Amino acid sequence: MKALIVAGNLSFPAGGPIYSMRIIRELCHADWQLGVWTNQSIRDPGDGRHPIQFILRPAFFRHGQNFGQKIARRRDELSLIQLVRRTRPDVCLVLGDRPRGIYRILKRFTRVIYFMHDVSATCPQEGGLRILDHTHRICTCRAGLSCLSKDKTENCLGQRPLWRKLQRIARTRRELATMSSIGEVVVNSSYVASVARSNCRRLVPQTLEPVTDTSTSIVERDASARFNLLYLGRVESYKGIFEAIEILAGLPSDYRLTIVGTGDDESAARSRAKELSVDARIEFAGWQQGSDRERFMQRSGLLLMPTLAAEAFGMAGPEALSASMPVVAYDVGGVSSWCDGIAARCVLVGDRAAAIREILAMTSHERAWRQLCLDARAYAVARFNESQWRKQLFDLLSQRRCA
């Protein structure tokens, strides 16, 4: 089998690129011939039998609005059409791009499957986060003129003139229409599927959840590790970095917080920690990978995930559960789909007091905490079955649906 994969920055430390790389690796191991249309090359994840051909087209993924950028992007789009016409892949997998009209054209020459990693294409808000800043609720509005009434109380469309807000709404509706015309859309959670369907009633997406590596486990931890909380992800306000610091400030002085990640709000987060006099209890570790990442997980007793955005799935949680680490998270987006209420517990978004109560309940007593660590691991192994995921992936690729 031969596939062309359209994917943006695959090295970016986020759920979408990680999800995409897992699919690429699986296709490599299944001896598929792969070409990856991307903005930068990465280390070949294959085994050498079928090397991946990386086709570097940075302009294709740029979203700039000046005339020169538009011309460069159109030139790259034309090159993609010519490539597909010439090579005739069995399937084109769009793993890391927004919906756009070119994929309608590609359907004339090959099968196109669009993978929707988040809900940004369903929301005209900046970043498509679907979070209402004032009420700290996840927006359930259908993208359209109703967004204007919501914007009056939430200011979710920003300080823009009315015509710019209408332009963003129109672009969102256009992207939804594009997804509908592609026909074959795969989402990474039941939450994303429900949002996609509510915003585009003709769309019938299939769901392929991410899967976490359960081959290794961190079971034995020092008793004091239960007081070490771990924040794993982008250091951005929408990811809950300030919520995590506020929660730490409400916990006894024995508790510490390790922040593994980078982002634009790191300086502001350090300042907030000083204001709350908890800076001595916080470690900013930067982004970590591989064995270094495992080392921080070994030292931590609970993952804190107070996200203030509509998480499509929230891969950090399942990753922590696989490493025998309980989780306390805000109930946003697809997070509740993997929270079992025992080793992984949800609280209402923005309810710091509830998060503090759960953390204390899960970590105050060593024996109970150790049992939760065992429960987390057992639940992850049962919930995230790799062989079942692999079968679902190849069933999806082999069974063509009618658009």
Buried (B, 14 or more C-beta within 10 A) or exposed (E): BBBBBBBBBBEBBEBBBBBBBBBBEBBBBEEBBBBBBBBEEBEBBBEEEBEBEBBEBBBBBBEEEEEEEEEBBEEBBEBBBEBBEEBEBEBBBBBBBBBBEBBBBBBEBBBBBBBBBBBBBBBBBEEBBBBBBEEBBBBEBBBBEEBBEBBEEBEBBEEEEEEEBBEBBEBBBEBBBBBBBBBBBBBBBBBBBBBBBBBBEEBBBBBBBBBBEBEEBBEEBEEEBBBBBBBBBBBBBBBBBBBBBBBBBBBEEEBBBBBBBBBEBBEBBBEBBEEBEBBEBBBBBEBBEEEEBBEBBBBBBBBBBBBBBBBBBBBBBBBBBBBBBBBBBBBBBBBBBBBBEEBBBBBEBBBBEBBBBBBBBBBEEEEEBBBBBEBBBEBBBEBBBBEEBBEBBEEBBEEEEEE
